[in-house]
């Protein structure tokens, strides 16, 4: 995997929602909404992020995942000039941009109908029952040539990599065919596959991907906190540990497809626990826009059911509600800690202490050790561990002393460097 990606912390943004674009493409004149993102780049840098993971920006009918043309910027967002301005402004701040590529399915308005996959009845196959999302035929040579061209086109323009949407629905051999030629032209490019379940490592290896989305860990984090069952988290971490033998997974506690963490958690006091895990566990972390302000939003399985988790941001950070800024500052502290300990991306993590409501995790590498102590019980909890040489590097607010009990519904992160 390319070196820059190992040290990346992503701010994930869904541009159509973030900029308040209309829900559907129309004949009305476009707007230069992508320019609004430029005013938020300093906010992302100050948050502690080093890259943007952008949702769909290409010409599409509605939500962006029904692409019409992968070579055109959606007029609801602007024009090529607007994208170039965003890219230039990001690069000036040291931010890389990774784009979202939807290459499993397209809109019914996609011009190359001969590239669409047909079923036994002769009709077009669709993606997961969505009649307006028709599947590409990945066995057609022209599809591989087209996707290779799209990837190279935007990498030539200056993007750093691609998130491959619904990669789980694409035969991994397709990526194995496409990516080598792209990497030869762009050796520093990075490719992330969206995988929901199954054998993550096998897909990444067969497809030649750099990383895949770690949904198992995402689920275990919020579920173990809600259920008071850290045994679930410990089990997920065993599987997580095995992945690093093949690739470095992309970790998250929120994204554009799931109910927001602040809504999902049954006890808001445990938000910091989840964030501490994101900051200290191996992987390439991302923060979904709005989560750093404790935004709420429930995903619903209906038309428009994603609207609540893909809201518009104001024109300027100063317009954000004041109650979200403490959560932003917590993100700053923990992402700052992560950047000061970049070796965490590949650290070996072990469970040092485990009960239903208390867990101690040790991340270890030649560069040092980090202990993450979580307590979701009502009473202070004393972990029976050797804290010699450790110093506290992260707490919800006030400083705790190494070895002192962790208060109820609280957490502490400690570190030790080799002598």
N, C-alpha and C positions, 0 to 999 in steps of 0.2 A: 504494500500500500504506500502511496506517496506520503512524504514526510509531513506536508502541511496539514493533511487530513487528520493525522494522528493527534495533532495539537489543536484541532478545531473545536470550537464551541459555537453551535449554530443558533441563530435566532430564526425560527421558522415563521414565515408570513404567507398568508393566503391573500394575494394582491387584490382580487376582485372584491372580496369582503372588506379588507383593510381600507381600501380607497372609496368604499361606498358605491361601487359601480352598479349599474342596472343588472337585474337578475338575468335578463335575456338580451341577446344581440338584436338590434333593430336597424332600421334604415336611417335613424337619426344620426346627426353628426357625432363623431367620437369626441373624447375628452382626453386631456393630457394628465390623467390621474397618476400615472407612474411617477410623475415628478414629486408627488406628495411624499413618496417614500424617501426621497433625498433628505427631507427635513427630519427624518427619524434615524438617520444613520449614526449620528453622534449618540443618540439615546441607546442604540444597540451596542456601540463601542463601550460606553460607560457602564452598560449592564455587564460587560465582561465577555461579549461575543466577538468572534474573529471571522465569522462568515454568515451569509444569509442563505437560508434554504427557502427558495421562493416557490409558491404554488404556481399553477398554470398561468402563463402570460400570453399564450398563442390564441389565434382566432378560433372561437368556439361559439356554440349556440347558447349555452346557459352557464353552468357552473365551472366551465373550463376543462372538465374531463371528457367533454364531447367535442374533441378538436376537429376543426374543419381544415385548417392549414397550419402546419408546424413551422412554416417559414415566415408567417406574418404575426406581428404583435396584435393582440385583440384591440380594436378601435375603442372599446370601452376603457382601455388603459392608456392608449396613446398610439404613438408611432415609433418607428425605428430610432428616431432622434431622441425620443424620451427614454427608451431603453439604454441607448448609448450614454446619455447623460447620467442615468442611475449607475451604470456600470463604472463610468469614470469617477463619479463621486465616491463610490464604494472603494475603488482601488486607491484613491487618494487617502483613505482612512485605514488602509491595510485590510479591508474586508473582501473576502472572496464571495462569489455568487455561484450557487448551484441551482440549476433549473429543474423543473418537474416535467418529465417527458411521459406522455401517455401513448404507449405504442402497442398496447394489447387491443385496444378498441378505439373507434373514432365515431364521429357524428355520421348520420345518414346523408349529410350534405357533403361528405368527403368525396372529392372528385374522382378518385380512382376506384370505382365500384368493382372493377375486375380483380382487385386485391383483397376483397372481402371474403370471409370464409362462409361457405354454404353448408347447410346441414343435409341430412338424408332426404328431406322433402324438397330440396332445391332452394329453400329460403335462406336468408342470411341468418347466421348464428349471432346471438346477442350475449352481452356480458351480464351474468347473474340476474337474468330476467328483465333487465332494463331495455325496453324495446327501441329506445333512441340511441343506444350504444351498441354498434355492430362490431363484431370481432374481425381483426385483420387475419389474413391467412399467412401464418409465419413460415409456411413451407414454400411460399411463392418467392422466387429469387428477387423479384422487383421490390418486395417489401423490405428485405434485408438491405438492398442497395439504397432504398429511400431512407430508412432509419439511419444507416451509416452517414448518409449525406446530411441529415438534419443534425445529428450529434456533432459532426465536424463543423457545420456552418456556424453554430452558436459558440462552440469552443474557439473557432477562428476569431469570433467577435470579442472573446475575452472572458467567457464564463469558465469556471474551474471544474465543473463536473455536472453530473446528472443524478436525480432521483428517478428511478424507473418505476412508474406507477403500475400497480397490479402485476408486478413481475411474477408473482406466484401463478398467474394464469397463462404465462408465456413459457413455452418449452425452454429449459435452460440452454439447450443446444443452439437456440437462436442467438442468444447473447454471446456464446462461445464463437459463433460465426462472425458476428458484427464487431465485437469490441477490439480484437487484436489490431485491425486496420486503424481504428480510431486511436488506440494507444500509441501506435507507431507514429502517428502524426502529432499526437498530444500526450507525451509520456507522463506529464504531471496531472492528467485528468483523473477524476475519482468517480466511481459508479456505485450507487446505493440502490439496492432492490427492495421494493415493498413486499415483504413476506409476512403473512399473518400467523401461520402455524406450520407444523410439519418439520422436516429435517432441514433446518436452516443451513447447517454446515455443508450438507450435500449439494443443496441448490447453489450456494455461493461458489463452491468448488467447480461444479459442472458448468455453471454459467460464466465463470471467470469474473465474478463481481468482487468489489473491494469490501463491501459491507451489506448487511441487510437489517431491516427494522426488527428490534427486539421486543415483540409484543408479549411474549411470555413473561418477561421481567416486568414490563409495564403493568400487566394484570396482577402479578404477585405483589407488587409494591402496594397498590391501593387496596387490594383485597385483604392482605395480611393486616394492614392497619385497621380496616373496617371490622374485620372478624376477630381481632385480638388473637391472631394466629401466626406468629413469626415462623412457625414450622413450615408454612407454605412458602415464605420467602427463602428460607434456608434450602428447601428443595429446588426452587427455581435457580438459586445461585449455583447449585451443583451443575445443573445443565448449562448455565451461563459460562461457568468455568471451562467446560469442554469446548465451547465455541472458539475460544481464543487460539486453539491449536490450528484452526483453519483461517480465521479472519477476526477482525475487531468489529463487534456489533455496534449498531447505532442505537443509543439508549435515549429514552424520553419518558416523561410523566404526563405528557399531553401532546396532542396534535390536532389536525384539521378534521379528523374522522371520528373523534371520541368525545364523550361528555367531559367537560372540564374538571380538573382535579378538585377545585374548590367546591364544585357541585357534587362530585362523586363521593368525597369523603363524608362520613357520617359525623365526624368530630373535626372541626376546623383547626383544632390545636395540633393536629397531626400533619398539617401541610408541610411544616418545616422538616419533619421526619422524612417525607418523600423526597424533598429537595436535597437533604443531606445525603441520601442514598444516591441520587443522580450525580451529585458532585464527587462522591468518593468511590463509586464502583467503576470497574473497568468498562471501557466503551467510549464512543464518540457522542457526547451529549448534545441535545437540542432543547431549546426553550420555545414553546409555542406562544406567539404574540398574545399578550393579554394575561397569560398565566403569571407573568412577573408582576402584574398588578392585581392578582387574585380575582380576575374576571370569573364570572359564573356563566354556565351555559349547558343546557341539556340537549343531547343529540336525540332526535326522534326518528323512527322509521316511517317516514311519510314524505311526500313532496314538500320541499322547503324545510325538511327536518334538520338540516345542517345550519340554517341561518343563525341560530342562537350561539353556535360555537365558531362562527366566522363573521364577527361583527365589524362595523366600521370603526376606525380610530379617528380621533379628532385631528385637525390640521396640525396641531402643535402639542408637544408633551405637556406644556403648561396648562392645557385644557383638560387633562386627566383628573379624575376625582381624587381628592386628597387621601381618602382612606386606602388607596392602593399602594401608596409610596412606601410604607413600611415593608411590604412584601417585595417591592423592587429592591430596596436596600438590603434585604436578606439575600436576595439573589446575587447582588453585587458582592457581598461578603463571601458567599460560598463559591461563586464562580471565580473570584479573585484567589481564593484558597486553591481551587482546582488548577488555576494557571501557575501558581507557585509550586505546585506538585504535579508537573505534566506527566511524570512517570505513571500516574494512576491509570492512564489509558490502557496499560498492559499489565497492571499489577495482579499478582495472585491474591485472591481473597479467600479467607477462611473464617468459619464461624467459630468464635472462641467461647461464647456463652449463649445459651438459648433457653428461653421459656416462652410461654404463649405471648407474654406482653413485654418481654425484655430480650434484646439481642445485642451481642457485641461482635463486630466484624473487624478483622484485621486485614488490611491491604499491605502487601509486602513486595518490595523490589530492592535491587542493590542500592538504590538511591535513598531508601528510607522505609518507614512504616507509618501507617495511618490507622488509628482505631476509631470506629464509629459506634457510639453507644446510643441505643434507642430505648426509651421507656414509654409505653402507652398506658401503664397502670396509674391508679390514682395516687399511690404513695411513692415517696422517693425510693430509688433502687440502687443498691450498692453492688457493683460488679466485682467479683473476686478475681482480679487480674493483677499482674505486675505492671505498675505504671512508672517504674523507674526510668528516668530519662525522657519521659513524654511531657509535652507541654500542650495546653489547650489552644487550638487554632480555630475553633468554631463552636458557637452556642447560639441559642435563639436571641439572646439579648445581653445578659450580664455574664461576666467571666466566672467560670467554675474552676476549681482547683483539681488537678489530676488526682484521681482516687476518691474524690468526694462523691456522695450519692448523687445520682442523676435525678432531678426533681420529677414529680409525676407529670406525665404527658410532655416530656421534654427530651432533649438529645444533646450530646456533646461529641465533638470531633477533636482528637488529639493526634500529635505527630511526634516522631522521633527520627533523627538522622543518625547514620552510622558514625561511630567514633573513629 
